[in-house]
Amino acid sequence: MRKGFDGLAALVQDHLARDPFSGQAFVFRGRQGHLIKVLWWDGQGLCLFAKRLEKGRFVWTGTGPGRPT
């Protein structure tokens, strides 16, 4: 999870075809599940929140190829 404001905003635009400045919150999880980042436009600028767990993992479900539905 090395991406910051610009990298995550580009992911939102390119891969999700969404506007990162819409006011929606976009949540990204690291591969190991210990870290999440939340990108959110508050009306004045982008906010980037991060949380890293010392124990356990964030549970993540997906609906892509090879992922459970």
Buried (B, 14 or more C-beta within 10 A) or exposed (E): BEBEBEEBBEBBEEEEEEEBBEEEEBEBBBEEEBBBBBBBBEEEEBEEEEEEEEEEEBEEEEEEEEEEE
